[in-house]
Amino acid sequence: MSIKSLLTDKERKALNRAVQSELYASHFYLYAASCTQKHGLFGAQAFFEQEAAQEIDHYKRLRDVMNDFGDEAEMPMIEEVEFESEELMGILQDAYDMELDLLRLYEKIWDESSVSVKQAVLWFVEKQRESVGEYGDLISRLSIASGKEGVILFDEYLKG
């Protein structure tokens, strides 16, 4: 006997869009790690690898939320990741834009959902707000770095 999903069709579709976005974000950060490794920015590589792992954790949390509602997260195809520029500033700007898009997606899901789904999605809204702020800060910090030495110091900063 299978349990009927407590999610509306609209909620299911929206949560599955979030699933796809979190999986894409993980791929995005894995590619960012590869690009920065290629450029000798090993602090950025480690930072982006941690970001990729966090995005997988977000996917798992969404999967579990959907399961709690008697539903199942889809396993979507993930589109190819491409950067405008493989320079660190370009990657950080792309990451900022992606995180902002995710924040807006979760806000929209929150706006259009039942109280119980809103409660589950609120955690994601908070995480995305933090990520947008973090990437804004990183962009600001890198923008004041001067020359190659400044980029190397910033890379060391990313190691944590």
Phi and psi restraints in degrees (value plus and minus 20) as a CYANA .aco file:
   2 SER   PHI    -127.3   -87.3
   2 SER   PSI     127.2   167.2
   3 ILE   PHI    -106.2   -66.2
   3 ILE   PSI     118.7   158.7
   4 LYS   PHI     -92.2   -52.2
   4 LYS   PSI     116.3   156.3
   5 SER   PHI     -82.6   -42.6
   5 SER   PSI     119.6   159.6
   6 LEU   PHI    -109.1   -69.1
   6 LEU   PSI     -25.6    14.4
   7 LEU   PHI    -104.6   -64.6
   7 LEU   PSI     122.0   162.0
   8 THR   PHI     -93.6   -53.6
   8 THR   PSI     144.6   184.6
   9 ASP   PHI     -78.2   -38.2
   9 ASP   PSI     -60.4   -20.4
  10 LYS   PHI     -84.1   -44.1
  10 LYS   PSI     -62.9   -22.9
  11 GLU   PHI     -85.0   -45.0
  11 GLU   PSI     -62.6   -22.6
  12 ARG   PHI     -80.8   -40.8
  12 ARG   PSI     -67.3   -27.3
  13 LYS   PHI     -82.3   -42.3
  13 LYS   PSI     -62.8   -22.8
  14 ALA   PHI     -85.5   -45.5
  14 ALA   PSI     -63.5   -23.5
  15 LEU   PHI     -86.4   -46.4
  15 LEU   PSI     -55.9   -15.9
  16 ASN   PHI     -88.8   -48.8
  16 ASN   PSI     -50.8   -10.8
  17 ARG   PHI     -83.5   -43.5
  17 ARG   PSI     -59.7   -19.7
  18 ALA   PHI     -86.6   -46.6
  18 ALA   PSI     -59.6   -19.6
  19 VAL   PHI     -77.0   -37.0
  19 VAL   PSI     -69.8   -29.8
  20 GLN   PHI     -81.5   -41.5
  20 GLN   PSI     -60.6   -20.6
  21 SER   PHI     -85.8   -45.8
  21 SER   PSI     -59.2   -19.2
  22 GLU   PHI     -88.2   -48.2
  22 GLU   PSI     -59.9   -19.9
  23 LEU   PHI     -86.9   -46.9
  23 LEU   PSI     -59.3   -19.3
  24 TYR   PHI     -81.9   -41.9
  24 TYR   PSI     -63.0   -23.0
  25 ALA   PHI     -79.8   -39.8
  25 ALA   PSI     -59.2   -19.2
  26 SER   PHI     -82.2   -42.2
  26 SER   PSI     -65.3   -25.3
  27 HIS   PHI     -83.5   -43.5
  27 HIS   PSI     -60.5   -20.5
  28 PHE   PHI     -75.0   -35.0
  28 PHE   PSI     -69.0   -29.0
  29 TYR   PHI     -92.0   -52.0
  29 TYR   PSI     -51.5   -11.5
  30 LEU   PHI     -84.6   -44.6
  30 LEU   PSI     -60.1   -20.1
  31 TYR   PHI     -88.5   -48.5
  31 TYR   PSI     -59.7   -19.7
  32 ALA   PHI     -80.0   -40.0
  32 ALA   PSI     -59.9   -19.9
  33 ALA   PHI     -82.5   -42.5
  33 ALA   PSI     -62.0   -22.0
  34 SER   PHI     -84.2   -44.2
  34 SER   PSI     -65.1   -25.1
  35 CYS   PHI     -83.6   -43.6
  35 CYS   PSI     -64.0   -24.0
  36 THR   PHI     -91.6   -51.6
  36 THR   PSI     -52.7   -12.7
  37 GLN   PHI     -81.4   -41.4
  37 GLN   PSI     -63.7   -23.7
  38 LYS   PHI     -78.7   -38.7
  38 LYS   PSI     -51.6   -11.6
  39 HIS   PHI    -113.5   -73.5
  39 HIS   PSI     -11.3    28.7
  40 GLY   PHI      57.1    97.1
  40 GLY   PSI      -3.1    36.9
  41 LEU   PHI    -118.7   -78.7
  41 LEU   PSI      58.9    98.9
  42 PHE   PHI     -94.7   -54.7
  42 PHE   PSI     -44.6    -4.6
  43 GLY   PHI     -87.3   -47.3
  43 GLY   PSI     -64.8   -24.8
  44 ALA   PHI     -84.0   -44.0
  44 ALA   PSI     -59.7   -19.7
  45 GLN   PHI     -77.1   -37.1
  45 GLN   PSI     -70.1   -30.1
  46 ALA   PHI     -82.6   -42.6
  46 ALA   PSI     -61.2   -21.2
  47 PHE   PHI     -79.9   -39.9
  47 PHE   PSI     -68.8   -28.8
  48 PHE   PHI     -88.8   -48.8
  48 PHE   PSI     -51.9   -11.9
  49 GLU   PHI     -84.8   -44.8
  49 GLU   PSI     -57.7   -17.7
  50 GLN   PHI     -85.8   -45.8
  50 GLN   PSI     -60.1   -20.1
  51 GLU   PHI     -81.3   -41.3
  51 GLU   PSI     -62.2   -22.2
  52 ALA   PHI     -80.1   -40.1
  52 ALA   PSI     -63.0   -23.0
  53 ALA   PHI     -84.5   -44.5
  53 ALA   PSI     -58.9   -18.9
  54 GLN   PHI     -84.7   -44.7
  54 GLN   PSI     -57.5   -17.5
  55 GLU   PHI     -85.8   -45.8
  55 GLU   PSI     -56.1   -16.1
  56 ILE   PHI     -85.1   -45.1
  56 ILE   PSI     -59.3   -19.3
  57 ASP   PHI     -81.2   -41.2
  57 ASP   PSI     -58.0   -18.0
  58 HIS   PHI     -85.6   -45.6
  58 HIS   PSI     -61.7   -21.7
  59 TYR   PHI     -77.3   -37.3
  59 TYR   PSI     -67.5   -27.5
  60 LYS   PHI     -81.5   -41.5
  60 LYS   PSI     -58.8   -18.8
  61 ARG   PHI     -84.8   -44.8
  61 ARG   PSI     -62.5   -22.5
  62 LEU   PHI     -82.4   -42.4
  62 LEU   PSI     -63.5   -23.5
  63 ARG   PHI     -76.9   -36.9
  63 ARG   PSI     -63.9   -23.9
  64 ASP   PHI     -88.1   -48.1
  64 ASP   PSI     -57.7   -17.7
  65 VAL   PHI     -80.9   -40.9
  65 VAL   PSI     -67.0   -27.0
  66 MET   PHI     -82.6   -42.6
  66 MET   PSI     -58.9   -18.9
  67 ASN   PHI     -83.0   -43.0
  67 ASN   PSI     -60.2   -20.2
  68 ASP   PHI     -79.1   -39.1
  68 ASP   PSI     -49.1    -9.1
  69 PHE   PHI    -111.4   -71.4
  69 PHE   PSI      -8.4    31.6
  70 GLY   PHI      55.3    95.3
  70 GLY   PSI       8.3    48.3
  71 ASP   PHI    -148.4  -108.4
  71 ASP   PSI    -196.8  -156.8
  72 GLU   PHI    -158.7  -118.7
  72 GLU   PSI     115.1   155.1
  73 ALA   PHI     -93.1   -53.1
  73 ALA   PSI     117.1   157.1
  74 GLU   PHI     -93.7   -53.7
  74 GLU   PSI     141.7   181.7
  75 MET   PHI    -133.3   -93.3
  75 MET   PSI      70.5   110.5
  76 PRO   PHI     -99.7   -59.7
  76 PRO   PSI     143.0   183.0
  77 MET   PHI     -94.9   -54.9
  77 MET   PSI     119.5   159.5
  78 ILE   PHI    -124.2   -84.2
  78 ILE   PSI     109.7   149.7
  79 GLU   PHI     -93.3   -53.3
  79 GLU   PSI     139.4   179.4
  80 GLU   PHI     -84.2   -44.2
  80 GLU   PSI     122.2   162.2
  81 VAL   PHI    -112.4   -72.4
  81 VAL   PSI     108.8   148.8
  82 GLU   PHI    -154.4  -114.4
  82 GLU   PSI     119.1   159.1
  83 PHE   PHI    -127.1   -87.1
  83 PHE   PSI     126.4   166.4
  84 GLU   PHI     -81.3   -41.3
  84 GLU   PSI     -59.1   -19.1
  85 SER   PHI    -165.5  -125.5
  85 SER   PSI     122.2   162.2
  86 GLU   PHI    -109.0   -69.0
  86 GLU   PSI     -14.5    25.5
  87 GLU   PHI     -89.3   -49.3
  87 GLU   PSI     128.8   168.8
  88 LEU   PHI     -77.1   -37.1
  88 LEU   PSI     -62.5   -22.5
  89 MET   PHI     -81.4   -41.4
  89 MET   PSI     -61.4   -21.4
  90 GLY   PHI     -82.6   -42.6
  90 GLY   PSI     -61.9   -21.9
  91 ILE   PHI     -84.7   -44.7
  91 ILE   PSI     -63.3   -23.3
  92 LEU   PHI     -83.0   -43.0
  92 LEU   PSI     -60.1   -20.1
  93 GLN   PHI     -85.8   -45.8
  93 GLN   PSI     -62.9   -22.9
  94 ASP   PHI     -81.8   -41.8
  94 ASP   PSI     -59.1   -19.1
  95 ALA   PHI     -84.6   -44.6
  95 ALA   PSI     -63.2   -23.2
  96 TYR   PHI     -77.1   -37.1
  96 TYR   PSI     -69.0   -29.0
  97 ASP   PHI     -81.2   -41.2
  97 ASP   PSI     -62.1   -22.1
  98 MET   PHI     -85.0   -45.0
  98 MET   PSI     -64.7   -24.7
  99 GLU   PHI     -84.8   -44.8
  99 GLU   PSI     -56.9   -16.9
 100 LEU   PHI     -85.5   -45.5
 100 LEU   PSI     -61.3   -21.3
 101 ASP   PHI     -80.8   -40.8
 101 ASP   PSI     -61.1   -21.1
 102 LEU   PHI     -84.1   -44.1
 102 LEU   PSI     -61.4   -21.4
 103 LEU   PHI     -78.5   -38.5
 103 LEU   PSI     -66.9   -26.9
 104 ARG   PHI     -83.6   -43.6
 104 ARG   PSI     -57.2   -17.2
 105 LEU   PHI     -82.2   -42.2
 105 LEU   PSI     -68.0   -28.0
 106 TYR   PHI     -85.8   -45.8
 106 TYR   PSI     -56.3   -16.3
 107 GLU   PHI     -82.9   -42.9
 107 GLU   PSI     -59.8   -19.8
 108 LYS   PHI     -86.6   -46.6
 108 LYS   PSI     -62.7   -22.7
 109 ILE   PHI     -79.5   -39.5
 109 ILE   PSI     -64.2   -24.2
 110 TRP   PHI     -79.6   -39.6
 110 TRP   PSI     -64.6   -24.6
 111 ASP   PHI     -80.9   -40.9
 111 ASP   PSI     -52.8   -12.8
 112 GLU   PHI    -127.8   -87.8
 112 GLU   PSI      -2.5    37.5
 113 SER   PHI    -139.3   -99.3
 113 SER   PSI     147.7   187.7
 114 SER   PHI     -89.4   -49.4
 114 SER   PSI     146.3   186.3
 115 VAL   PHI     -78.4   -38.4
 115 VAL   PSI     -62.5   -22.5
 116 SER   PHI     -87.9   -47.9
 116 SER   PSI     -56.7   -16.7
 117 VAL   PHI     -91.3   -51.3
 117 VAL   PSI     -60.0   -20.0
 118 LYS   PHI     -74.9   -34.9
 118 LYS   PSI     -64.5   -24.5
 119 GLN   PHI     -82.0   -42.0
 119 GLN   PSI     -62.0   -22.0
 120 ALA   PHI     -89.2   -49.2
 120 ALA   PSI     -56.5   -16.5
 121 VAL   PHI     -98.7   -58.7
 121 VAL   PSI     -41.8    -1.8
 122 LEU   PHI     -77.2   -37.2
 122 LEU   PSI     -56.4   -16.4
 123 TRP   PHI     -78.8   -38.8
 123 TRP   PSI     -62.9   -22.9
 124 PHE   PHI     -88.3   -48.3
 124 PHE   PSI     -57.2   -17.2
 125 VAL   PHI     -79.7   -39.7
 125 VAL   PSI     -65.7   -25.7
 126 GLU   PHI     -83.4   -43.4
 126 GLU   PSI     -65.0   -25.0
 127 LYS   PHI     -81.2   -41.2
 127 LYS   PSI     -61.1   -21.1
 128 GLN   PHI     -88.9   -48.9
 128 GLN   PSI     -58.1   -18.1
 129 ARG   PHI     -80.2   -40.2
 129 ARG   PSI     -62.4   -22.4
 130 GLU   PHI     -83.7   -43.7
 130 GLU   PSI     -61.6   -21.6
 131 SER   PHI     -85.7   -45.7
 131 SER   PSI     -62.1   -22.1
 132 VAL   PHI     -80.9   -40.9
 132 VAL   PSI     -64.5   -24.5
 133 GLY   PHI     -82.7   -42.7
 133 GLY   PSI     -63.1   -23.1
 134 GLU   PHI     -80.9   -40.9
 134 GLU   PSI     -66.8   -26.8
 135 TYR   PHI     -89.4   -49.4
 135 TYR   PSI     -53.5   -13.5
 136 GLY   PHI     -81.1   -41.1
 136 GLY   PSI     -62.3   -22.3
 137 ASP   PHI     -85.3   -45.3
 137 ASP   PSI     -61.6   -21.6
 138 LEU   PHI     -84.1   -44.1
 138 LEU   PSI     -61.8   -21.8
 139 ILE   PHI     -81.8   -41.8
 139 ILE   PSI     -64.0   -24.0
 140 SER   PHI     -82.4   -42.4
 140 SER   PSI     -63.3   -23.3
 141 ARG   PHI     -85.1   -45.1
 141 ARG   PSI     -65.1   -25.1
 142 LEU   PHI     -86.6   -46.6
 142 LEU   PSI     -53.2   -13.2
 143 SER   PHI     -85.9   -45.9
 143 SER   PSI     -41.4    -1.4
 144 ILE   PHI    -116.5   -76.5
 144 ILE   PSI     -23.8    16.2
 145 ALA   PHI     -89.6   -49.6
 145 ALA   PSI     119.1   159.1
 146 SER   PHI    -129.2   -89.2
 146 SER   PSI     100.5   140.5
 147 GLY   PHI      46.7    86.7
 147 GLY   PSI    -191.7  -151.7
 148 LYS   PHI     -84.2   -44.2
 148 LYS   PSI     -54.5   -14.5
 149 GLU   PHI     -84.7   -44.7
 149 GLU   PSI     -59.2   -19.2
 150 GLY   PHI     -83.7   -43.7
 150 GLY   PSI     -59.1   -19.1
 151 VAL   PHI     -85.6   -45.6
 151 VAL   PSI     -60.3   -20.3
 152 ILE   PHI     -84.2   -44.2
 152 ILE   PSI     -62.0   -22.0
 153 LEU   PHI     -83.9   -43.9
 153 LEU   PSI     -60.3   -20.3
 154 PHE   PHI     -83.6   -43.6
 154 PHE   PSI     -61.0   -21.0
 155 ASP   PHI     -79.7   -39.7
 155 ASP   PSI     -62.3   -22.3
 156 GLU   PHI     -82.8   -42.8
 156 GLU   PSI     -59.1   -19.1
 157 TYR   PHI     -79.9   -39.9
 157 TYR   PSI     -59.1   -19.1
 158 LEU   PHI     -86.4   -46.4
 158 LEU   PSI     -43.4    -3.4
 159 LYS   PHI     -82.3   -42.3
 159 LYS   PSI     -45.4    -5.4
